[in-house]
Amino acid sequence: MRKYKEGSKKEKKDRIKWRGHEIVRIEAFSDAVFAFAVTLLIVSLEVPKNVTELLNSMKGFIPFGICFALLFQIWYAQNIFFRRFGVHDIYSVVLNAILIFFVLMYVYPLKFLFTGWLIGGGITYDDTKPADLIHIFYIYSGGFMCIYLIFTLLYLHVLRIRDELVLTAAEIFETKTSMYQNLIIAGVGLLSVIISSFGVAYLGWAAFIYILIGPSISIMHGKRNKIYKRVHGEKTAKEIPVPVEENI
């Protein structure tokens, strides 16, 4: 079984000591699901028979690349979580199962939206009515929100069992920071759902709202880093003792 090398550069940069160094069955299953989800994004499984078909297929690689990047971010966030904590209790397993369920549900709305806008200059499918676009955004933004809400719940669960994991004060602080980050992302998805409910005329704003994710997370991390340095200085997670009571 493949192992993650202890003391890797990524782990040393992380304020949380990695406790998961082996791939277990639930993670292997998750990887298989993510691989299947990427397969569903592929433009066509048929080899083009002429130049025209080849060029048409190549157009689909731009939305495919964007969709792949979004799925990769979700996979990477899940991977980091399990590398950090190595938790495999029933609560974590159930939340992870719900996560990969939403990932599979998220694939086709993701492909539908980006293929329509980047190739057709808008969603122009013959059987799509303007009012139906609202439901499409409900599905896309709702799935997006649920995925990152599950990450929020996973980090919240870790905080509940922090004594079992023997988390240091720095690790508790960083766990809360990661939880806040995922909550912000889920909140933006919720805002998109709310804006979509105002009508078709507001769908542009429902899509544009996602640009707030980057600035919001940057501001949050900036403030959290200042608090961390004020409380812990430049110490790493390994250098800070386990707290009796943590109120950060």
KETORBA-238628 format. One record per residue (C-alpha): residue number from 0; residue in three letters; x, y, z. Coordinates in Angstrom, 1 decimal. Layout:
+------+------+--------+--------+--------+
: resi : resn :     xx :     yy :     zz :
+------+------+--------+--------+--------+
:  NUM :  ALA :      X :      Y :      Z :
...
+------+------+--------+--------+--------+
REM end
This chain:
+------+------+--------+--------+--------+
: resi : resn :     xx :     yy :     zz :
+------+------+--------+--------+--------+
:    0 :  MET :    0.0 :    0.0 :    0.0 :
:    1 :  ARG :    1.3 :    3.4 :   -0.9 :
:    2 :  LYS :    2.5 :    5.5 :    2.0 :
:    3 :  TYR :    3.0 :    9.3 :    2.3 :
:    4 :  LYS :    6.5 :   10.1 :    3.3 :
:    5 :  GLU :    6.6 :   11.6 :    6.8 :
:    6 :  GLY :    8.3 :   15.0 :    7.0 :
:    7 :  SER :    7.5 :   15.9 :    3.4 :
:    8 :  LYS :    7.8 :   19.6 :    2.3 :
:    9 :  LYS :    4.0 :   19.9 :    2.3 :
:   10 :  GLU :    3.7 :   18.5 :    5.8 :
:   11 :  LYS :    6.5 :   20.8 :    7.1 :
:   12 :  LYS :    4.7 :   23.9 :    5.7 :
:   13 :  ASP :    1.4 :   22.8 :    7.3 :
:   14 :  ARG :    0.7 :   24.0 :   10.8 :
:   15 :  ILE :   -1.1 :   20.7 :   11.4 :
:   16 :  LYS :    1.0 :   17.5 :   11.9 :
:   17 :  TRP :    0.0 :   14.9 :    9.4 :
:   18 :  ARG :   -1.5 :   11.8 :   11.2 :
:   19 :  GLY :   -2.7 :    9.9 :    8.1 :
:   20 :  HIS :    0.3 :    8.4 :    6.2 :
:   21 :  GLU :   -1.5 :    5.5 :    4.5 :
:   22 :  ILE :   -4.3 :    5.2 :    1.9 :
:   23 :  VAL :   -7.2 :    3.3 :    3.5 :
:   24 :  ARG :  -10.2 :    1.7 :    1.8 :
:   25 :  ILE :  -12.5 :    4.7 :    2.2 :
:   26 :  GLU :   -9.9 :    7.0 :    0.6 :
:   27 :  ALA :   -9.2 :    4.5 :   -2.2 :
:   28 :  PHE :  -13.0 :    4.3 :   -2.9 :
:   29 :  SER :  -13.2 :    8.1 :   -2.9 :
:   30 :  ASP :  -10.3 :    8.3 :   -5.4 :
:   31 :  ALA :  -12.1 :    5.8 :   -7.7 :
:   32 :  VAL :  -15.3 :    7.9 :   -7.5 :
:   33 :  PHE :  -13.3 :   11.1 :   -8.4 :
:   34 :  ALA :  -11.7 :    9.3 :  -11.3 :
:   35 :  PHE :  -15.2 :    8.2 :  -12.5 :
:   36 :  ALA :  -16.4 :   11.8 :  -12.1 :
:   37 :  VAL :  -13.6 :   13.0 :  -14.3 :
:   38 :  THR :  -14.4 :   10.3 :  -16.9 :
:   39 :  LEU :  -18.0 :   11.7 :  -17.0 :
:   40 :  LEU :  -16.5 :   15.1 :  -18.0 :
:   41 :  ILE :  -14.7 :   13.8 :  -21.0 :
:   42 :  VAL :  -16.1 :   15.4 :  -24.2 :
:   43 :  SER :  -16.4 :   12.2 :  -26.2 :
:   44 :  LEU :  -15.2 :    8.6 :  -25.8 :
:   45 :  GLU :  -15.2 :    8.2 :  -29.6 :
:   46 :  VAL :  -12.1 :    9.0 :  -31.7 :
:   47 :  PRO :  -12.8 :   11.7 :  -34.3 :
:   48 :  LYS :  -13.0 :   10.4 :  -37.8 :
:   49 :  ASN :  -12.1 :   13.6 :  -39.6 :
:   50 :  VAL :  -10.6 :   17.1 :  -39.0 :
:   51 :  THR :  -14.0 :   18.7 :  -38.5 :
:   52 :  GLU :  -14.9 :   16.3 :  -35.7 :
:   53 :  LEU :  -11.4 :   16.7 :  -34.2 :
:   54 :  LEU :  -11.8 :   20.5 :  -34.1 :
:   55 :  ASN :  -15.3 :   20.3 :  -32.6 :
:   56 :  SER :  -13.9 :   17.9 :  -29.9 :
:   57 :  MET :  -11.0 :   20.3 :  -29.1 :
:   58 :  LYS :  -13.5 :   23.1 :  -28.3 :
:   59 :  GLY :  -14.8 :   21.0 :  -25.5 :
:   60 :  PHE :  -11.4 :   20.8 :  -23.8 :
:   61 :  ILE :  -11.7 :   24.3 :  -22.4 :
:   62 :  PRO :  -14.8 :   23.7 :  -20.3 :
:   63 :  PHE :  -13.4 :   20.2 :  -19.5 :
:   64 :  GLY :  -10.2 :   21.8 :  -18.2 :
:   65 :  ILE :  -12.2 :   24.2 :  -16.0 :
:   66 :  CYS :  -14.5 :   21.4 :  -14.7 :
:   67 :  PHE :  -11.4 :   19.2 :  -14.1 :
:   68 :  ALA :   -9.7 :   22.0 :  -12.1 :
:   69 :  LEU :  -12.8 :   22.5 :   -9.9 :
:   70 :  LEU :  -13.1 :   18.7 :   -9.2 :
:   71 :  PHE :   -9.4 :   18.6 :   -8.5 :
:   72 :  GLN :   -9.7 :   21.3 :   -5.9 :
:   73 :  ILE :  -12.4 :   19.2 :   -4.1 :
:   74 :  TRP :  -10.3 :   16.1 :   -4.3 :
:   75 :  TYR :   -7.2 :   18.0 :   -3.0 :
:   76 :  ALA :   -9.2 :   19.4 :   -0.1 :
:   77 :  GLN :  -10.4 :   16.0 :    0.9 :
:   78 :  ASN :   -6.9 :   14.5 :    0.5 :
:   79 :  ILE :   -5.4 :   17.2 :    2.8 :
:   80 :  PHE :   -8.1 :   16.6 :    5.4 :
:   81 :  PHE :   -7.4 :   12.8 :    5.6 :
:   82 :  ARG :   -3.6 :   13.4 :    5.6 :
:   83 :  ARG :   -3.9 :   15.8 :    8.4 :
:   84 :  PHE :   -6.1 :   13.8 :   10.8 :
:   85 :  GLY :   -6.3 :   10.3 :    9.5 :
:   86 :  VAL :   -9.8 :    9.9 :   11.0 :
:   87 :  HIS :  -11.9 :    7.0 :    9.9 :
:   88 :  ASP :  -14.7 :    6.8 :   12.5 :
:   89 :  ILE :  -18.3 :    6.2 :   11.4 :
:   90 :  TYR :  -19.2 :    9.9 :   11.4 :
:   91 :  SER :  -16.3 :   10.8 :    9.1 :
:   92 :  VAL :  -17.1 :    7.8 :    6.8 :
:   93 :  VAL :  -20.7 :    8.9 :    6.5 :
:   94 :  LEU :  -19.8 :   12.5 :    5.8 :
:   95 :  ASN :  -17.3 :   11.4 :    3.2 :
:   96 :  ALA :  -19.9 :    9.1 :    1.6 :
:   97 :  ILE :  -22.3 :   12.1 :    1.3 :
:   98 :  LEU :  -19.4 :   14.2 :   -0.1 :
:   99 :  ILE :  -18.7 :   11.8 :   -2.9 :
:  100 :  PHE :  -22.4 :   11.5 :   -3.6 :
:  101 :  PHE :  -22.7 :   15.2 :   -4.1 :
:  102 :  VAL :  -19.5 :   15.2 :   -6.3 :
:  103 :  LEU :  -21.2 :   12.8 :   -8.7 :
:  104 :  MET :  -24.4 :   14.8 :   -8.6 :
:  105 :  TYR :  -22.3 :   17.9 :   -9.3 :
:  106 :  VAL :  -20.6 :   16.7 :  -12.4 :
:  107 :  TYR :  -23.3 :   17.0 :  -15.1 :
:  108 :  PRO :  -24.6 :   20.5 :  -13.9 :
:  109 :  LEU :  -20.9 :   21.6 :  -13.9 :
:  110 :  LYS :  -20.3 :   20.3 :  -17.5 :
:  111 :  PHE :  -23.7 :   21.6 :  -18.7 :
:  112 :  LEU :  -23.0 :   25.2 :  -17.5 :
:  113 :  PHE :  -19.5 :   25.6 :  -18.7 :
:  114 :  THR :  -20.0 :   23.8 :  -22.0 :
:  115 :  GLY :  -23.0 :   26.0 :  -22.7 :
:  116 :  TRP :  -21.3 :   29.3 :  -21.9 :
:  117 :  LEU :  -17.8 :   28.7 :  -23.3 :
:  118 :  ILE :  -18.8 :   26.9 :  -26.5 :
:  119 :  GLY :  -22.3 :   28.3 :  -27.3 :
:  120 :  GLY :  -21.8 :   31.7 :  -25.8 :
:  121 :  GLY :  -24.7 :   30.9 :  -23.5 :
:  122 :  ILE :  -26.9 :   27.9 :  -22.6 :
:  123 :  THR :  -28.7 :   27.5 :  -25.9 :
:  124 :  TYR :  -29.9 :   23.9 :  -25.8 :
:  125 :  ASP :  -33.2 :   23.5 :  -27.7 :
:  126 :  ASP :  -35.2 :   22.1 :  -24.7 :
:  127 :  THR :  -34.0 :   24.7 :  -22.2 :
:  128 :  LYS :  -36.4 :   27.4 :  -21.4 :
:  129 :  PRO :  -35.3 :   30.7 :  -19.7 :
:  130 :  ALA :  -37.1 :   29.8 :  -16.5 :
:  131 :  ASP :  -35.3 :   26.4 :  -16.4 :
:  132 :  LEU :  -32.0 :   28.2 :  -16.0 :
:  133 :  ILE :  -33.0 :   29.1 :  -12.5 :
:  134 :  HIS :  -33.4 :   25.4 :  -11.6 :
:  135 :  ILE :  -30.0 :   24.7 :  -13.2 :
:  136 :  PHE :  -28.4 :   27.3 :  -10.9 :
:  137 :  TYR :  -30.2 :   25.8 :   -7.9 :
:  138 :  ILE :  -28.7 :   22.4 :   -8.7 :
:  139 :  TYR :  -25.2 :   23.8 :   -9.4 :
:  140 :  SER :  -25.0 :   26.2 :   -6.6 :
:  141 :  GLY :  -26.8 :   24.0 :   -4.2 :
:  142 :  GLY :  -24.4 :   21.1 :   -4.9 :
:  143 :  PHE :  -21.4 :   23.4 :   -4.6 :
:  144 :  MET :  -22.7 :   24.7 :   -1.2 :
:  145 :  CYS :  -23.4 :   21.2 :    0.1 :
:  146 :  ILE :  -19.9 :   20.0 :   -0.8 :
:  147 :  TYR :  -18.1 :   22.7 :    1.1 :
:  148 :  LEU :  -20.6 :   22.5 :    4.0 :
:  149 :  ILE :  -19.6 :   18.9 :    4.4 :
:  150 :  PHE :  -16.0 :   19.9 :    4.6 :
:  151 :  THR :  -17.0 :   22.4 :    7.3 :
:  152 :  LEU :  -18.7 :   19.6 :    9.2 :
:  153 :  LEU :  -15.7 :   17.4 :    8.9 :
:  154 :  TYR :  -13.4 :   20.0 :   10.4 :
:  155 :  LEU :  -16.0 :   20.7 :   13.1 :
:  156 :  HIS :  -16.0 :   16.9 :   13.9 :
:  157 :  VAL :  -12.3 :   17.0 :   14.3 :
:  158 :  LEU :  -12.6 :   19.9 :   16.8 :
:  159 :  ARG :  -15.1 :   17.7 :   18.8 :
:  160 :  ILE :  -12.6 :   14.8 :   19.0 :
:  161 :  ARG :   -9.5 :   17.0 :   19.4 :
:  162 :  ASP :   -8.6 :   15.3 :   22.7 :
:  163 :  GLU :   -8.5 :   11.9 :   21.0 :
:  164 :  LEU :   -6.3 :   13.3 :   18.3 :
:  165 :  VAL :   -4.1 :   15.1 :   20.8 :
:  166 :  LEU :   -4.2 :   18.3 :   18.8 :
:  167 :  THR :   -1.9 :   21.1 :   19.9 :
:  168 :  ALA :   -3.1 :   24.7 :   20.4 :
:  169 :  ALA :   -1.7 :   25.6 :   16.9 :
:  170 :  GLU :   -3.4 :   22.7 :   15.3 :
:  171 :  ILE :   -6.7 :   23.6 :   16.9 :
:  172 :  PHE :   -6.3 :   27.2 :   15.7 :
:  173 :  GLU :   -5.5 :   26.0 :   12.1 :
:  174 :  THR :   -8.4 :   23.5 :   12.1 :
:  175 :  LYS :  -10.8 :   26.3 :   13.0 :
:  176 :  THR :   -9.2 :   28.4 :   10.2 :
:  177 :  SER :   -9.8 :   25.6 :    7.7 :
:  178 :  MET :  -13.4 :   25.2 :    9.0 :
:  179 :  TYR :  -14.0 :   29.0 :    8.5 :
:  180 :  GLN :  -12.6 :   28.8 :    5.0 :
:  181 :  ASN :  -14.9 :   26.1 :    3.9 :
:  182 :  LEU :  -17.8 :   27.8 :    5.6 :
:  183 :  ILE :  -17.1 :   31.0 :    3.6 :
:  184 :  ILE :  -17.1 :   29.0 :    0.3 :
:  185 :  ALA :  -20.3 :   27.3 :    1.2 :
:  186 :  GLY :  -21.8 :   30.7 :    2.1 :
:  187 :  VAL :  -21.0 :   32.0 :   -1.3 :
:  188 :  GLY :  -22.8 :   29.0 :   -2.8 :
:  189 :  LEU :  -25.8 :   29.8 :   -0.7 :
:  190 :  LEU :  -25.7 :   33.5 :   -1.8 :
:  191 :  SER :  -25.8 :   32.3 :   -5.4 :
:  192 :  VAL :  -28.8 :   30.2 :   -4.7 :
:  193 :  ILE :  -30.6 :   33.1 :   -3.1 :
:  194 :  ILE :  -29.7 :   35.5 :   -5.9 :
:  195 :  SER :  -30.9 :   32.9 :   -8.5 :
:  196 :  SER :  -34.3 :   32.8 :   -6.8 :
:  197 :  PHE :  -34.9 :   36.5 :   -7.8 :
:  198 :  GLY :  -35.3 :   35.5 :  -11.4 :
:  199 :  VAL :  -33.6 :   35.0 :  -14.7 :
:  200 :  ALA :  -32.4 :   38.6 :  -14.9 :
:  201 :  TYR :  -30.3 :   38.0 :  -11.8 :
:  202 :  LEU :  -28.5 :   34.8 :  -13.0 :
:  203 :  GLY :  -25.5 :   36.8 :  -14.1 :
:  204 :  TRP :  -25.0 :   38.1 :  -10.6 :
:  205 :  ALA :  -25.6 :   34.6 :   -9.3 :
:  206 :  ALA :  -22.6 :   33.5 :  -11.4 :
:  207 :  PHE :  -20.5 :   36.6 :  -10.7 :
:  208 :  ILE :  -20.9 :   36.2 :   -6.9 :
:  209 :  TYR :  -18.3 :   33.3 :   -7.0 :
:  210 :  ILE :  -15.6 :   35.8 :   -7.6 :
:  211 :  LEU :  -16.0 :   36.8 :   -3.9 :
:  212 :  ILE :  -14.4 :   33.5 :   -2.7 :
:  213 :  GLY :  -10.8 :   34.6 :   -3.4 :
:  214 :  PRO :  -10.9 :   38.0 :   -1.6 :
:  215 :  SER :  -13.0 :   36.7 :    1.3 :
:  216 :  ILE :  -10.6 :   33.9 :    2.0 :
:  217 :  SER :   -7.6 :   36.1 :    1.6 :
:  218 :  ILE :   -9.0 :   38.6 :    4.2 :
:  219 :  MET :   -9.9 :   35.8 :    6.6 :
:  220 :  HIS :   -6.5 :   34.2 :    6.3 :
:  221 :  GLY :   -4.8 :   37.6 :    6.7 :
:  222 :  LYS :   -6.6 :   38.2 :   10.0 :
:  223 :  ARG :   -6.1 :   34.7 :   11.3 :
:  224 :  ASN :   -2.4 :   34.8 :   10.5 :
:  225 :  LYS :   -2.0 :   37.9 :   12.5 :
:  226 :  ILE :   -3.7 :   36.3 :   15.5 :
:  227 :  TYR :   -1.6 :   33.2 :   15.1 :
:  228 :  LYS :    1.7 :   35.1 :   15.1 :
:  229 :  ARG :    0.5 :   37.2 :   18.1 :
:  230 :  VAL :   -0.4 :   34.1 :   20.1 :
:  231 :  HIS :    2.1 :   31.5 :   18.9 :
:  232 :  GLY :    4.8 :   33.5 :   17.1 :
:  233 :  GLU :    6.7 :   31.4 :   14.5 :
:  234 :  LYS :    6.3 :   28.1 :   16.3 :
:  235 :  THR :    5.2 :   25.1 :   14.4 :
:  236 :  ALA :    2.4 :   22.7 :   15.5 :
:  237 :  LYS :    5.0 :   20.3 :   17.0 :
:  238 :  GLU :    6.5 :   23.0 :   19.2 :
:  239 :  ILE :    3.3 :   24.0 :   20.8 :
:  240 :  PRO :    1.9 :   21.9 :   23.7 :
:  241 :  VAL :   -1.5 :   20.4 :   23.8 :
:  242 :  PRO :   -3.8 :   23.0 :   25.6 :
:  243 :  VAL :   -6.0 :   22.2 :   28.6 :
:  244 :  GLU :   -8.5 :   24.6 :   27.3 :
:  245 :  GLU :   -8.6 :   26.4 :   24.0 :
:  246 :  ASN :  -10.7 :   29.5 :   23.4 :
:  247 :  ILE :   -9.1 :   30.9 :   20.1 :
+------+------+--------+--------+--------+
REM end
